C-alpha cells in the first residue's frame, strides 16, 4: 500500500493487492498520469489526454437500481432507467473482482456540497490517475484534519477498462453507469474509453492511408497506359521510383535499412532525446515502407500471372516482413501509450535480428522471388490464420524484450556480475538461434552475427546503471509485458483454432500431432501458464520477466527451428 486511509478499503468489502495512492495532489497525479502513459504535457504545461469514444455523459448507459426503497421515490422513465438488484449484484461482484486484479488504484476522499450541514462524504476509486485529478476539481477537498476522521458515505468506483456484459449485468452495452441509492454505491465502467488500435488509433490511420496511396502510385507506374488492371513488371528496372523506392523489393530493403538506423538512434537516445525522437520517426518510416512493400508485392504477384498472385503472408520471406511490422507497430503503440522511448532500443534489437535473417534469406536463397502457392496454401483459412498467428509472435517478442529491460532495470544498482551471468547466457543463446537455424554448417556470416549479438548484450549489461535510470518504472515495464502477452495469447489462440479449421479443410482432420502443430501447442501452453500464474497467483517482476524472455526461445524454435530440423505436413515452410 502506498498510502493509508482512515477508513480502509477492506472495511468496505474491497480486497485488492493494488498499490493505493490516496488523496494525492495535482502535481503527483500529473506525474502518475504521464508515467502510466495516460496523457502528455502540452507545450504550455497542461496535461492532455484522449477521452476516446465517449466524450459526454453516455446517458443511455446510465441505470438506477429499482428496489423497495427507490420504487416510489425515483421518477422512472427515459432518464432514470431501472436496473434490477440481481443485475447490480452481478455487476458489483465482477467490479470487485476487477479491482482485485489492478496493480494501481487512485483514491480520493472528497465532500459533495460546499455547506457542511448539507454535504456528503464521497470516496472515489479510480483506475486512472487523470480521472482522479479530474474529480478533485469537481468536489470539495477536505483539510488534513478532516481526512484523519473521514468515513465515506457514498462510493464511486470508476474502471474505464471494465467490460460490462449486457446479458449478465442488465445493461445496454459494454459501457455502464450503475447507481445504487440504497447501498450508496456507483459503478462506472466504459471499455470504449481507450480503443487501442485499428482505425481508431490515429497514427495507424495515417499510416494506412499513406501506404495505400503509395501502393496505388506503384501500381499506376507499373501500367504503361495508365490502366490499373494492366501492368508490366519490367518497368521496375526502368522507372526511377519503382527501381529505387517503391517496388516491393526496394520498399522492403528500405524497411530493413530504416529499422537498423532506428535501432542505433534509440540507443543513442539514452544520451540524446533528439536521437530517440529520430528513432521513433525512422521506425514509423520503416513500417510505412514495409506495409507499402507488401501491398505492392501483392499486385506484382498478380502481374506475374493470375495463378501466382496471392496475399503476401504465404511464405517465410513474407511472414518475416509481417513479423517485423507487427512487432514494430505494437511497440509504437506502447511507446505512445506510456510516453517513453527508452524501450525502443530493446525492442528494435529483436526486429534488427529479424532484418538480418531476412536479408540473409533473401540474398542467399533468392527468397524475395514470388512463387506460386502450393495447393495446401490456396485457402481462405490461411489469410486469417497467418496474420493472427504472427500478431501473437510479434507481441511475444515484444514482451520478451520488455522482460530483458525489466531485468536490466532491476539490476541497475547491482555491482556484482554474478546475478547478471544468467541474463548474459540467455541473451547469447537468443543471439545464437539464427546461427543454428540459418545454416546447417557454421559460416563466417553467422559467427560474426553471434559475436556482435553477444557483444551487444554484454555492453547493455555493462552500462546497466545509466540505462536503468532512463527506463520506465518496474511497474510500467511489468504492465507492458503483461498487456503484450495477453494480446498475443488472445490472437495466438484464435490462430490455433483457425489453423485447426484449415487443417480439417486441407487434410480432413483438425489435429494430427504434426511437429508444427505440437510446438504451436507448446507455445500456447507456455503463455497460458504465464497468464494463469499472473492472474491466479500474482506472478510479477523478475520471475515473469525470465519466463517471458525464455518463452522467446521456445517461440523462435516453433517458428523457425521446426521448419529447419523437423519434417511434417508444414514442410512447405522449410528453409
MARVOTI-532773 format. One record per residue (C-alpha): z, x, y. Coordinates in pm, whole numbers, padded with zeros to 5 digits. Layout:
N
SITE       Z       X       Y
SITE       Z       X       Y
...
This chain:
575
SITE       Z       X       Y
SITE   00000   00000   00000
SITE  -00098   00143   00338
SITE   00130  -00079   00542
SITE   00429  -00303   00474
SITE   00458  -00670   00565
SITE   00781  -00851   00649
SITE   00660  -01130   00421
SITE   00471  -00967   00133
SITE   00154  -01097  -00031
SITE   00338  -01111  -00361
SITE   00566  -01379  -00218
SITE   00253  -01584  -00151
SITE   00141  -01551  -00512
SITE  -00128  -01294  -00427
SITE  -00131  -00994  -00660
SITE  -00367  -00709  -00578
SITE  -00393  -00336  -00623
SITE  -00582  -00301  -00295
SITE  -00471  -00080  -00010
SITE  -00328  -00319   00251
SITE  -00399  -00239   00616
SITE  -00169  -00470   00809
SITE  -00177  -00554   01180
SITE  -00399  -00263   01284
SITE  -00505  -00232   01645
SITE  -00865  -00236   01772
SITE  -00925   00141   01755
SITE  -00825   00185   01388
SITE  -01013  -00130   01289
SITE  -01329   00001   01454
SITE  -01282   00331   01270
SITE  -01242   00148   00939
SITE  -01548  -00067   01006
SITE  -01761   00242   01068
SITE  -01619   00429   00766
SITE  -01684   00125   00546
SITE  -02043   00102   00666
SITE  -01987  -00241   00822
SITE  -02146  -00151   01155
SITE  -02238   00118   01407
SITE  -02123   00219   01752
SITE  -02373   00141   02026
SITE  -02454   00395   02296
SITE  -02201   00247   02539
SITE  -01924   00227   02279
SITE  -01906  -00127   02133
SITE  -01914  -00196   01761
SITE  -02242  -00356   01647
SITE  -02268  -00543   01316
SITE  -02530  -00759   01142
SITE  -02394  -01103   01061
SITE  -02666  -01182   00808
SITE  -02791  -01529   00722
SITE  -02506  -01736   00869
SITE  -02481  -01691   01244
SITE  -02300  -02020   01315
SITE  -02032  -02238   01159
SITE  -02230  -02338   00846
SITE  -02080  -02684   00899
SITE  -02238  -02841   00589
SITE  -02046  -02596   00370
SITE  -01702  -02692   00507
SITE  -01478  -02908   00290
SITE  -01127  -03053   00322
SITE  -00913  -03130   00020
SITE  -00859  -03504  -00019
SITE  -00519  -03574  -00176
SITE  -00230  -03818  -00136
SITE  -00122  -03658   00192
SITE  -00465  -03643   00357
SITE  -00634  -03950   00211
SITE  -00533  -04175   00502
SITE  -00476  -03915   00773
SITE  -00820  -03749   00788
SITE  -01129  -03922   00925
SITE  -01363  -03868   00628
SITE  -01738  -03859   00686
SITE  -02020  -03614   00754
SITE  -01788  -03384   00948
SITE  -01485  -03391   00717
SITE  -01637  -03376   00369
SITE  -01384  -03426   00087
SITE  -01313  -03180  -00195
SITE  -01104  -03275  -00496
SITE  -00773  -03095  -00562
SITE  -00910  -02987  -00900
SITE  -01212  -02817  -00745
SITE  -00990  -02647  -00487
SITE  -00756  -02525  -00763
SITE  -01050  -02364  -00945
SITE  -01173  -02209  -00619
SITE  -00826  -02077  -00539
SITE  -00792  -01926  -00885
SITE  -01125  -01745  -00852
SITE  -01044  -01633  -00496
SITE  -00716  -01480  -00607
SITE  -00892  -01304  -00896
SITE  -01140  -01161  -00646
SITE  -00854  -01044  -00424
SITE  -00704  -00859  -00720
SITE  -01022  -00650  -00760
SITE  -01057  -00542  -00397
SITE  -00994  -00179  -00301
SITE  -00909  -00261   00063
SITE  -00775  -00566   00243
SITE  -00703  -00617   00611
SITE  -00415  -00847   00703
SITE  -00332  -00984   01047
SITE  -00024  -01194   01125
SITE  -00101  -01398   01436
SITE   00000  -01709   01629
SITE  -00217  -02015   01666
SITE  -00139  -02162   02010
SITE  -00006  -01996   02323
SITE   00305  -02211   02371
SITE   00595  -02111   02142
SITE   00707  -02471   02090
SITE   00364  -02575   01958
SITE   00220  -02267   01791
SITE   00196  -02198   01416
SITE   00225  -01873   01225
SITE  -00109  -01781   01068
SITE  -00181  -01500   00824
SITE  -00544  -01389   00795
SITE  -00656  -01181   00496
SITE  -00996  -01019   00544
SITE  -01223  -00818   00319
SITE  -01398  -00660   00619
SITE  -01237  -00466   00899
SITE  -01463  -00610   01169
SITE  -01367  -00966   01068
SITE  -01003  -00870   01113
SITE  -01087  -00725   01453
SITE  -01273  -01043   01549
SITE  -00990  -01281   01456
SITE  -00744  -01075   01661
SITE  -00941  -01171   01973
SITE  -00920  -01544   01892
SITE  -00548  -01585   01820
SITE  -00228  -01468   01987
SITE  -00091  -01130   01877
SITE   00286  -01119   01812
SITE   00507  -00849   01953
SITE   00653  -00582   01723
SITE   00985  -00766   01729
SITE   00819  -01094   01632
SITE   00630  -00925   01349
SITE   00953  -00796   01195
SITE   01055  -01152   01100
SITE   00710  -01312   01071
SITE   00667  -01569   00792
SITE   00319  -01723   00757
SITE   00287  -02099   00770
SITE  -00091  -02113   00728
SITE  -00300  -01856   00539
SITE  -00672  -01795   00585
SITE  -00843  -01583   00319
SITE  -01189  -01454   00410
SITE  -01405  -01295   00138
SITE  -01767  -01281   00261
SITE  -01889  -01128  -00064
SITE  -01738  -01404  -00277
SITE  -01999  -01618  -00451
SITE  -01897  -01981  -00497
SITE  -02016  -02184  -00796
SITE  -02121  -02532  -00673
SITE  -02058  -02692  -01013
SITE  -01719  -02533  -01074
SITE  -01594  -02546  -00714
SITE  -01745  -02876  -00600
SITE  -01931  -02726  -00303
SITE  -02290  -02736  -00182
SITE  -02398  -02372  -00216
SITE  -02268  -02019  -00273
SITE  -02108  -02041   00073
SITE  -01782  -02233   00103
SITE  -01510  -02304   00361
SITE  -01233  -02499   00190
SITE  -00933  -02634   00387
SITE  -00622  -02749   00205
SITE  -00387  -02902   00463
SITE  -00121  -02973   00204
SITE  -00099  -02614   00079
SITE  -00181  -02485   00430
SITE  -00443  -02257   00282
SITE  -00801  -02198   00397
SITE  -01053  -02016   00175
SITE  -01376  -01878   00323
SITE  -01649  -01727   00105
SITE  -02009  -01656   00201
SITE  -02213  -01431  -00024
SITE  -02509  -01473   00213
SITE  -02334  -01271   00484
SITE  -02476  -00945   00351
SITE  -02822  -00976   00200
SITE  -02852  -00624   00070
SITE  -03217  -00553   00012
SITE  -03555  -00716  -00024
SITE  -03728  -00883   00264
SITE  -03400  -00940   00447
SITE  -03343  -00564   00480
SITE  -03541  -00489   00795
SITE  -03629  -00123   00725
SITE  -03774  -00220   00387
SITE  -03969  -00500   00552
SITE  -04125  -00246   00790
SITE  -04198  -00009   00501
SITE  -04374  -00282   00301
SITE  -04595  -00380   00594
SITE  -04681  -00018   00684
SITE  -04761   00081   00324
SITE  -04964  -00233   00268
SITE  -05174  -00179   00580
SITE  -05230   00188   00495
SITE  -05335   00093   00141
SITE  -05581  -00159   00285
SITE  -05722   00117   00507
SITE  -05770   00337   00199
SITE  -05943   00052   00012
SITE  -06173  -00001   00310
SITE  -06255   00371   00324
SITE  -06348   00364  -00043
SITE  -06601   00087   00039
SITE  -06914   00240   00197
SITE  -07048  -00100   00303
SITE  -06713  -00236   00419
SITE  -06699  -00484   00131
SITE  -06345  -00453  -00005
SITE  -06443  -00578  -00351
SITE  -06673  -00279  -00399
SITE  -06596   00090  -00378
SITE  -06700   00445  -00456
SITE  -06433   00689  -00580
SITE  -06648   00988  -00488
SITE  -06572   00916  -00123
SITE  -06228   01069  -00185
SITE  -06399   01410  -00172
SITE  -06593   01350   00149
SITE  -06377   01122   00365
SITE  -06112   01318   00554
SITE  -05833   01058   00544
SITE  -05881   00999   00172
SITE  -05914   01365   00082
SITE  -05609   01488   00271
SITE  -05382   01189   00332
SITE  -05414   00850   00167
SITE  -05594   00874  -00165
SITE  -05337   00815  -00437
SITE  -05307   01180  -00538
SITE  -05294   01303  -00177
SITE  -05028   01048  -00080
SITE  -04814   01131  -00384
SITE  -04841   01504  -00312
SITE  -04726   01430   00043
SITE  -04437   01235  -00105
SITE  -04335   01539  -00310
SITE  -04356   01773  -00013
SITE  -04162   01541   00216
SITE  -03884   01488  -00039
SITE  -03847   01866  -00074
SITE  -03830   01911   00305
SITE  -03583   01623   00335
SITE  -03355   01791   00081
SITE  -03348   02108   00286
SITE  -03284   01917   00610
SITE  -02998   01716   00461
SITE  -02820   02036   00356
SITE  -02880   02195   00696
SITE  -02739   01867   00827
SITE  -02389   01978   00728
SITE  -02416   02215   01025
SITE  -02652   02013   01247
SITE  -02656   01636   01297
SITE  -03015   01660   01421
SITE  -03126   01815   01093
SITE  -02954   01534   00898
SITE  -03136   01278   01112
SITE  -03465   01457   01038
SITE  -03373   01442   00668
SITE  -03347   01064   00691
SITE  -03681   01044   00874
SITE  -03851   01264   00614
SITE  -03704   01060   00328
SITE  -03843   00739   00477
SITE  -04178   00914   00526
SITE  -04175   01028   00163
SITE  -04104   00674   00041
SITE  -04382   00542   00263
SITE  -04625   00799   00119
SITE  -04517   00726  -00239
SITE  -04546   00348  -00208
SITE  -04885   00386  -00042
SITE  -04997   00622  -00320
SITE  -04901   00375  -00594
SITE  -05076   00087  -00417
SITE  -05396   00290  -00370
SITE  -05376   00414  -00730
SITE  -05374   00052  -00843
SITE  -05706  -00004  -00663
SITE  -05855   00326  -00781
SITE  -05795   00223  -01143
SITE  -05995  -00093  -01092
SITE  -06275   00107  -00926
SITE  -06297   00318  -01242
SITE  -06360   00006  -01446
SITE  -06227  -00346  -01496
SITE  -06062  -00245  -01826
SITE  -05900   00066  -01679
SITE  -05721  -00073  -01375
SITE  -05353  -00158  -01423
SITE  -05030  -00187  -01230
SITE  -04918   00174  -01168
SITE  -04596   00169  -01371
SITE  -04761   00228  -01707
SITE  -04724   00598  -01794
SITE  -04479   00883  -01736
SITE  -04658   01010  -01426
SITE  -04641   00671  -01257
SITE  -04283   00595  -01356
SITE  -04171   00938  -01232
SITE  -04309   00840  -00891
SITE  -04141   00499  -00921
SITE  -03808   00660  -01013
SITE  -03824   00887  -00705
SITE  -03892   00587  -00482
SITE  -03622   00364  -00631
SITE  -03355   00634  -00610
SITE  -03451   00718  -00251
SITE  -03459   00354  -00138
SITE  -03119   00275  -00278
SITE  -02981   00590  -00122
SITE  -03129   00499   00218
SITE  -02972   00156   00191
SITE  -02627   00302   00121
SITE  -02678   00563   00393
SITE  -02730   00287   00646
SITE  -02467   00061   00491
SITE  -02191   00325   00510
SITE  -02323   00507   00820
SITE  -02318   00852   00661
SITE  -02591   01109   00592
SITE  -02359   01353   00417
SITE  -02465   01229   00072
SITE  -02834   01288   00138
SITE  -02830   01646   00014
SITE  -02664   01545  -00312
SITE  -02891   01251  -00392
SITE  -03207   01434  -00283
SITE  -03124   01710  -00533
SITE  -03191   01478  -00824
SITE  -03505   01345  -00652
SITE  -03625   01702  -00593
SITE  -03572   01771  -00964
SITE  -03793   01472  -01041
SITE  -04050   01605  -00795
SITE  -04058   01947  -00963
SITE  -04106   01786  -01303
SITE  -04372   01552  -01161
SITE  -04570   01842  -01013
SITE  -04546   02043  -01335
SITE  -04653   01741  -01536
SITE  -04944   01673  -01301
SITE  -05093   02020  -01290
SITE  -05030   02139  -01647
SITE  -05114   01813  -01826
SITE  -05357   01652  -01574
SITE  -05120   01358  -01579
SITE  -05248   01228  -01246
SITE  -05571   01117  -01414
SITE  -05593   00740  -01451
SITE  -05636   00649  -01817
SITE  -05696   00314  -01993
SITE  -05388   00142  -02129
SITE  -05308   00138  -02498
SITE  -05305  -00218  -02641
SITE  -04922  -00246  -02652
SITE  -04905  -00194  -02274
SITE  -05151  -00472  -02193
SITE  -04878  -00725  -02145
SITE  -04721  -00912  -01856
SITE  -04381  -00823  -02002
SITE  -04449  -00460  -01917
SITE  -04497  -00545  -01550
SITE  -04145  -00691  -01542
SITE  -03966  -00466  -01790
SITE  -04058  -00127  -01643
SITE  -03960  -00185  -01275
SITE  -03627  -00341  -01378
SITE  -03564  -00051  -01616
SITE  -03625   00212  -01350
SITE  -03411   00039  -01093
SITE  -03137   00095  -01349
SITE  -03231   00460  -01400
SITE  -03255   00519  -01025
SITE  -02916   00371  -00939
SITE  -02752   00550  -01235
SITE  -02895   00878  -01099
SITE  -02765   00796  -00752
SITE  -02420   00714  -00890
SITE  -02410   01045  -01078
SITE  -02482   01246  -00763
SITE  -02220   01048  -00570
SITE  -01984   01133  -00856
SITE  -02071   01500  -00806
SITE  -01994   01462  -00435
SITE  -01662   01297  -00524
SITE  -01564   01596  -00740
SITE  -01662   01835  -00460
SITE  -01458   01632  -00211
SITE  -01154   01611  -00440
SITE  -01158   01991  -00489
SITE  -01230   02069  -00124
SITE  -00896   02238  -00074
SITE  -00873   02387  -00424
SITE  -00868   02766  -00412
SITE  -00876   02832  -00784
SITE  -01212   02825  -00960
SITE  -01068   02710  -01292
SITE  -01088   02334  -01218
SITE  -01446   02386  -01098
SITE  -01579   02559  -01408
SITE  -01645   02227  -01592
SITE  -01828   02096  -01284
SITE  -02049   02405  -01276
SITE  -02116   02391  -01651
SITE  -02214   02023  -01639
SITE  -02430   02086  -01333
SITE  -02601   02374  -01511
SITE  -02661   02157  -01817
SITE  -02827   01892  -01600
SITE  -03040   02163  -01439
SITE  -03137   02286  -01785
SITE  -03261   01947  -01906
SITE  -03609   01987  -01754
SITE  -03618   02334  -01913
SITE  -03551   02172  -02250
SITE  -03777   01872  -02204
SITE  -04052   02039  -02005
SITE  -04179   02265  -02279
SITE  -04109   02337  -02639
SITE  -04118   02705  -02550
SITE  -03927   02894  -02285
SITE  -04155   02952  -01986
SITE  -04115   03153  -01670
SITE  -04151   02835  -01462
SITE  -03861   02654  -01622
SITE  -03643   02964  -01650
SITE  -03690   03008  -01273
SITE  -03612   02639  -01219
SITE  -03295   02664  -01424
SITE  -03185   02977  -01238
SITE  -03241   02820  -00897
SITE  -03070   02497  -01008
SITE  -02763   02679  -01136
SITE  -02755   02885  -00816
SITE  -02766   02569  -00603
SITE  -02477   02412  -00797
SITE  -02276   02734  -00766
SITE  -02345   02757  -00392
SITE  -02232   02398  -00336
SITE  -01907   02470  -00519
SITE  -01858   02796  -00330
SITE  -01888   02617   00006
SITE  -01698   02310  -00111
SITE  -01440   02324   00169
SITE  -01675   02272   00468
SITE  -01891   02033   00265
SITE  -01587   01826   00167
SITE  -01484   01789   00531
SITE  -01817   01627   00616
SITE  -01828   01393   00316
SITE  -01702   01034   00347
SITE  -01355   00945   00221
SITE  -01289   00937  -00153
SITE  -01252   00559  -00131
SITE  -01602   00521   00012
SITE  -01754   00759  -00244
SITE  -01584   00565  -00522
SITE  -01709   00236  -00378
SITE  -02071   00357  -00354
SITE  -02056   00489  -00711
SITE  -01924   00155  -00836
SITE  -02181  -00051  -00648
SITE  -02471   00167  -00765
SITE  -02365   00141  -01130
SITE  -02304  -00234  -01101
SITE  -02653  -00293  -00957
SITE  -02812  -00057  -01208
SITE  -02635  -00218  -01501
SITE  -02750  -00565  -01395
SITE  -03114  -00457  -01375
SITE  -03092  -00247  -01692
SITE  -02954  -00549  -01877
SITE  -03244  -00761  -01755
SITE  -03486  -00484  -01853
SITE  -03338  -00466  -02204
SITE  -03380  -00841  -02251
SITE  -03736  -00827  -02118
SITE  -03807  -00533  -02348
SITE  -03692  -00734  -02648
SITE  -03921  -01022  -02547
SITE  -04206  -00775  -02500
SITE  -04137  -00625  -02845
SITE  -04145  -00970  -03003
SITE  -04480  -01036  -02837
SITE  -04629  -00696  -02932
SITE  -04475  -00625  -03272
SITE  -04342  -00960  -03392
SITE  -03970  -00876  -03378
SITE  -03714  -00843  -03100
SITE  -03544  -00527  -03226
SITE  -03643  -00253  -03472
SITE  -03393   00027  -03402
SITE  -03676   00238  -03270
SITE  -03537   00565  -03118
SITE  -03619   00447  -02765
SITE  -03450   00112  -02827
SITE  -03149   00279  -02983
SITE  -03098   00521  -02695
SITE  -03151   00243  -02442
SITE  -02867   00058  -02616
SITE  -02651   00373  -02594
SITE  -02717   00393  -02219
SITE  -02634   00025  -02180
SITE  -02310   00058  -02378
SITE  -02211   00366  -02176
SITE  -02232   00186  -01842
SITE  -02095  -00139  -01986
SITE  -01787   00057  -02093
SITE  -01767   00221  -01747
SITE  -01770  -00116  -01574
SITE  -01529  -00268  -01824
SITE  -01279   00012  -01766
SITE  -01325  -00023  -01393
SITE  -01271  -00397  -01379
SITE  -01011  -00433  -01655
SITE  -00818  -00105  -01634
SITE  -00881   00006  -01275
SITE  -01092   00312  -01363
SITE  -01149   00508  -01044
SITE  -01158   00853  -00897
SITE  -01209   01175  -01090
SITE  -01245   01024  -01437
SITE  -01500   00769  -01314
SITE  -01694   01049  -01141
SITE  -01701   01266  -01453
SITE  -01816   00969  -01655
SITE  -02096   00882  -01409
SITE  -02213   01244  -01397
SITE  -02207   01277  -01776
SITE  -02391   00945  -01800
SITE  -02685   01104  -01619
SITE  -02730   01347  -01910
SITE  -02737   01056  -02156
SITE  -02976   00860  -01936
SITE  -03209   01158  -01894
SITE  -03230   01207  -02269
SITE  -03304   00837  -02317
SITE  -03578   00861  -02054
SITE  -03746   01193  -02144
SITE  -03575   01353  -02441
SITE  -03654   01069  -02681
SITE  -04022   01094  -02590
SITE  -04012   01468  -02646
SITE  -03820   01504  -02971
SITE  -03825   01168  -03150
SITE  -04123   00971  -03272
SITE  -04143   00594  -03284
SITE  -04315   00286  -03153
SITE  -04288   00417  -02796
SITE  -04497   00726  -02871
SITE  -04748   00621  -02605
SITE  -04493   00752  -02353
SITE  -04472   01100  -02505
SITE  -04521   01426  -02321
